[in-house]
Amino acid sequence: MDGYLKLWMNFLKRWSKHYFVLNDGILYYAKERGDQPIGKIHLKIATLKKHSRDPHKLTIYTGTKKLWVKAKTQLELGKWYEALITAQSLQLNGWPSARMGVQNGRRIQGIYTNLSEVWNLQNHLNETLSMLAPIFNRYNDSRALFLGEQLETTCLELKEKVTECARRVEDEL
């Protein structure tokens, strides 16, 4: 499957149109059709989540970052979501089981699922911390500021460790 979707860039650039190509369990994206990909998402370790408040939007947790994509219509997003879920299912059910045996394949799938869940929890923790930061700063309490810094450091370390684990599992396969 291929086509244009909008990709959230940042608060200054906002949504930017990109060309996406789904091929062999990997979602590639480029600025325009025919351009070299500027990014890729391995679906075997990604988590996909539709938004309840915006039926045109999808969040993709890659194992190292979070991306938001948006389609023009709810129907278009539904087609992309089904294609991504199907490709992911083929990756998880056909790989690595075919190379490693069913039992080891299930274990690796479990590891990917757990890493993805830890990544999602870390993102939630980081978002919560970013909401708490102004409160810590407002009261200018040195103990609260110290605890905030400790939480921020812990979030960064957790993110690095989860990313390292995902890469190590990928390297082992």
C-alpha positions in Angstrom: 0.0 0.0 0.0 1.2 3.5 -0.6 -0.1 7.1 -0.6 0.0 10.4 1.0 -0.6 11.0 4.7 0.1 13.9 7.0 2.9 13.5 9.5 3.1 15.6 12.7 6.4 17.4 12.6 6.3 19.9 15.6 4.4 22.9 16.9 6.1 25.2 14.3 5.8 23.1 11.2 2.6 21.3 12.4 1.2 18.6 9.9 3.3 18.0 6.8 2.2 15.9 3.8 4.5 12.8 3.3 4.4 9.9 0.9 4.2 6.5 2.7 5.0 3.1 1.3 4.2 -0.2 3.2 6.5 -2.9 2.0 7.4 -6.2 3.7 6.5 -5.2 7.2 8.2 -1.8 7.0 6.5 1.5 6.6 8.7 4.0 4.7 8.0 7.7 4.4 9.5 10.4 2.2 8.6 14.0 1.5 7.4 13.2 -2.0 6.7 10.1 -4.2 9.9 8.9 -5.7 12.1 10.6 -3.1 14.5 8.6 -0.9 12.8 7.6 2.3 13.6 9.9 5.3 12.3 7.4 7.8 11.1 3.9 8.3 9.1 2.0 10.9 9.5 -1.7 11.5 6.0 -2.9 12.3 7.2 -6.0 14.1 8.2 -3.8 17.1 5.7 -1.0 16.6 2.5 -0.3 18.5 -0.4 1.2 16.6 -3.2 3.1 18.2 -6.2 4.9 16.7 -7.4 8.1 18.4 -10.8 8.1 19.9 -11.2 11.9 19.6 -9.8 12.2 16.1 -10.9 9.4 13.7 -8.4 10.5 11.1 -5.4 10.2 13.3 -3.1 7.2 14.2 -0.3 7.1 16.7 2.7 4.8 16.0 5.1 3.9 18.8 8.2 2.7 17.1 10.2 1.5 20.0 12.4 4.6 20.0 9.9 7.4 19.3 6.2 8.3 18.8 4.8 9.4 15.4 1.4 10.8 14.6 -0.1 10.3 11.1 -3.3 11.7 9.8 -5.5 10.7 6.7 -7.9 12.9 4.8 -10.8 10.7 5.7 -11.8 8.2 8.3 -12.2 5.5 5.6 -8.7 6.2 4.3 -7.2 5.8 7.8 -9.2 2.6 8.2 -7.6 1.2 5.1 -4.1 2.2 6.3 -4.8 0.8 9.8 -6.0 -2.6 8.4 -3.0 -2.8 6.1 -0.6 -2.0 8.9 -2.2 -4.4 11.3 -2.2 -7.1 8.6 1.5 -6.5 7.8 2.4 -6.5 11.4 0.5 -9.7 12.0 2.3 -11.4 9.1 5.6 -10.2 10.6 4.8 -11.5 14.0 3.2 -14.7 13.0 5.5 -15.6 10.1 8.6 -14.2 11.6 10.7 -15.1 13.5 8.8 -18.4 13.9 9.8 -19.6 10.5 13.5 -19.2 11.2 13.6 -20.0 14.9 10.8 -22.5 15.5 7.4 -21.7 16.9 8.4 -21.8 20.5 11.3 -19.3 20.2 9.2 -17.2 17.8 6.5 -16.8 20.5 9.1 -15.9 23.1 10.5 -13.2 20.8 7.0 -11.9 20.0 6.4 -11.7 23.8 9.6 -9.7 24.3 8.6 -7.3 21.5 5.2 -6.9 23.1 6.7 -6.3 26.5 9.2 -3.8 25.2 6.4 -1.9 23.4 4.3 -1.8 26.6 7.3 -0.5 28.6 7.9 2.1 25.9 4.3 3.2 26.1 4.4 3.5 29.9 7.7 5.5 29.7 6.0 7.9 27.2 3.0 8.3 29.6 5.4 8.9 32.5 7.3 11.5 30.4 4.1 13.3 29.4 3.0 13.4 33.0 6.3 14.7 34.1 6.1 17.5 31.5 2.8 18.5 32.9 4.2 18.5 36.5 7.3 20.6 35.5 5.5 24.0 35.6 4.0 23.1 39.0 7.5 22.3 40.4 8.8 25.6 39.0 5.9 27.7 40.3 6.5 26.7 43.9 10.2 27.1 43.6 10.7 24.4 46.2 14.2 23.1 45.9 13.2 19.6 47.1 10.4 19.5 44.5 12.7 20.8 41.8 15.3 18.1 42.8 12.7 15.4 42.6 11.5 16.7 39.2 15.1 16.5 37.9 15.5 13.0 39.3 12.3 11.9 37.5 13.4 13.5 34.3 16.8 11.7 34.5 15.0 8.4 35.3 12.7 8.8 32.3 15.6 9.4 29.9 17.5 6.4 31.3 14.5 4.2 31.0 14.0 5.3 27.4 17.6 4.6 26.6 17.5 1.1 28.2 14.3 0.2 26.4 15.7 1.4 23.1 18.9 -0.6 23.8 16.9 -3.7 24.5 14.9 -3.4 21.3 18.1 -3.0 19.3 19.8 -6.0 21.0 16.8 -8.2 20.3 16.8 -7.0 16.7 20.6 -7.7 16.4 20.2 -11.2 17.8 17.7 -12.1 15.2 
